[in-house]
Amino acid sequence: MTRNTRRARAIAIAQAKPNARMVTLRYLMLAAGATAASLALLSSHFL
């Protein structure tokens, strides 16, 4: 692979729009992690 094709591929990957399903899944996982951390903090505080 030449240098120009590698550069073009890197630019294409960088400009690719994220899949809406993956974005939704990422936010759900983030929310689940934040909820678990909050519950762990609260349970350690009250126990």
N, C-alpha and C positions, 0 to 999 in steps of 0.2 A: 504494500500500500504506500503510495507516495505521500509526501508531506501535505500536498494540497487536499487530497481526498481525506486524510485524517483530520485536517483542519475543518473541512466542510462538514464532516460527520460530527465533530465536536460542537460546531455551531448549531447544527440541526438538533442535536440532543439538548443543548442548552435552551433552545427556543421552543422545544416541544411543550405543548400545554399539558398539564397533568390531567389524568383521567378523572372525571367527576366522581366516579365510584371510589377510586383510590383516595381522593381528598376526603370524601365522607367517612371512609373507613379510618383514615388517619385521625380525623377529629373525634370519632367515636372512641378510638383507642386512647387518645389523649384524655378525653373526659372520664373514661373508665379508670385510668391511672390516677387522675386527680381525685376521683371519688374514693378509690382505695387508700390513697395517702391520707385523705381527710379522715376517713373512718379509723385508720390505724392511729392517727394522732389523737383523735377523740377517745378511742378505747384505751390508749396508754395513759391518757390524762385522768380518766375516771377509774381505772383499775389500780 
